[in-house]
Amino acid sequence: MKQKRTEYGNAYVPWVDEADRLLCCMYDEDKSISLLSDIFEPTPVAIRSRLKKLGKIK
């Protein structure tokens, strides 16, 4: 986990409502998973997982 946090500062940090809203908005604007990962700092896998949970992707 420490190694992931070194690379991705917010790895394993719980999401908050405002971050969910911003993530959805940016995804709807066709921002890439890679860019969203750079901005929010969890792993790309975590971004995809969150978008699935929020009903944005299958």
SEMI-314365 format. One record per residue: residue in one letter; x, y, z of N, C-alpha, C, CB in turn. Coordinates in steps of 0.2 Angstrom, whole numbers, padded with zeros to 4 digits, always signed. Each point is the difference from the previous one (the first is absolute). Last residue first. Glycine has a CB too. Layout:
N
AXYZXYZXYZXYZ;...
***
This chain:
58
K-0099+0001-0088-0002-0007+0001+0006-0004+0001-0010+0001-0006;I+0006+0027+0010+0002-0005-0004-0002-0007+0002+0010+0007-0003;K-0018+0012+0015+0003+0003-0006+0002-0005-0006+0003+0010+0007;G-0012-0013+0017-0004-0001-0005+0002+0003-0007-0009-0001+0008;L+0020+0000+0015-0005+0006-0001-0004-0001-0006+0009+0007+0005;K+0007-0024+0000-0005+0001+0006-0005+0006-0001+0010-0005+0007;K+0007+0002-0023-0005-0006-0001-0005+0001+0006+0009-0007-0005;L+0009+0022+0005-0005+0002-0005-0005-0006-0001+0009+0007-0006;R+0009-0011+0021-0005+0005+0002-0005+0002-0005+0009+0005+0008;S+0008-0020-0014-0005-0003+0005-0005+0005+0002+0009-0008+0004;R+0008+0016-0018-0005-0004-0004-0005-0003+0005+0009-0003-0009;I+0009+0014+0019-0004+0005-0004-0006-0004-0003+0010+0008-0002;A+0007-0020+0012-0005+0002+0005-0004+0005-0003+0008-0001+0009;V+0009-0008-0023-0005-0005+0002-0005+0003+0005+0009-0009-0002;P+0009+0023-0003-0005-0001-0006-0005-0005+0001+0008+0004-0007;T+0003+0006+0029+0002-0004-0006-0005+0001-0005+0007-0008+0007;P-0007+0028+0009+0000-0007+0001+0002-0003-0006-0009+0001+0008;E+0009+0023-0007+0005-0004+0003-0001-0006+0003+0004+0010+0002;F-0015+0009-0016-0003-0002+0007+0005-0004+0004-0011+0000-0005;I+0017+0009-0017-0003+0005+0004-0002-0002+0007-0004+0005-0011;D+0013-0021-0005+0005+0005+0002-0003+0006+0004+0006-0003-0011;S-0020-0014+0003+0004-0003+0005+0006+0005+0002-0002-0011-0004;L-0012+0017-0013-0004+0000+0006+0004-0003+0006-0011-0001-0007;L+0020+0000-0015+0000+0007+0002-0004+0001+0007+0001+0004-0012;S-0001-0025+0002+0007+0001+0002+0000+0008+0002+0004-0008-0008;I-0024+0000-0001+0001-0003+0007+0007+0001+0002-0008-0009-0003;S-0003+0027-0014+0002-0007+0000+0001-0003+0008+0006+0002-0011;K-0024+0017+0002+0007+0000+0002+0002-0007+0001-0001+0010+0006;D-0021+0000-0014+0005-0005-0004+0007+0001+0002-0008+0001-0009;E-0012+0009+0019+0003+0004-0004+0005-0004-0004-0002+0010+0008;D-0010-0021+0009-0005+0002-0005+0003+0005-0005-0009-0001+0008;Y+0023-0005+0010-0001-0005-0004-0005+0001-0006+0003-0008+0010;M+0000+0024+0007+0006+0000-0005-0001-0006-0004+0007+0006+0009;C-0024-0004+0007+0000+0006-0005+0006+0000-0005-0006+0007+0009;C+0005-0023+0009-0005-0001-0005+0000+0005-0006-0007-0006+0009;L+0022+0009+0009+0002-0005-0004-0005-0002-0005+0006-0005+0010;L-0012+0021+0006+0005+0003-0005+0003-0006-0004+0003+0009+0008;R-0019-0015+0009-0003+0005-0005+0005+0002-0005-0008+0003+0009;D+0017-0016+0008-0004-0004-0004-0004+0004-0005-0002-0008+0009;A+0014+0019+0008+0005-0003-0005-0004-0004-0005+0009+0000+0009;E-0021+0010+0008+0002+0005-0004+0005-0003-0006-0002+0008+0009;D-0006-0022+0009-0005+0001-0005+0002+0005-0005-0008-0002+0009;V+0027-0013+0002-0005+0004+0003-0005+0002-0006+0008+0004+0009;W+0010-0026-0004-0003+0005-0004-0005+0004+0004+0002-0007-0011;P+0020-0007+0021-0008+0000-0001-0002+0006-0005-0002-0006+0011;V+0027-0005-0011-0003+0005+0004-0008+0000-0002+0011+0007+0000;Y+0007-0021-0010-0004-0003+0006-0003+0005+0004+0008-0009+0000;A+0009+0020-0017-0002-0007+0000-0003-0003+0007+0009-0002-0009;N+0000+0025+0001-0007-0002+0003-0002-0007-0001-0003+0012-0002;G+0024-0004-0007+0000+0003+0007-0007-0001+0003+0007+0009-0004;Y+0008-0022-0013-0006+0002-0001-0002+0003+0007-0004-0008-0009;E+0025-0001+0007-0001+0002-0007-0007+0003-0001+0007-0010-0003;T+0000+0004+0025+0005+0004-0003-0001+0002-0007+0008-0006+0008;R-0023-0008+0002-0001+0007+0002+0006+0004-0002-0007-0003+0010;K+0008-0020-0014-0005+0003-0004-0001+0007+0002-0006-0011-0001;Q+0021-0001+0014+0003+0001-0006-0006+0003-0005+0008-0010+0002;K-0014+0004+0020+0004+0006+0000+0003+0002-0007+0003-0003+0012;M-0016-0017-0009-0004+0006+0000+0004+0006+0000-0009-0006+0006;
***
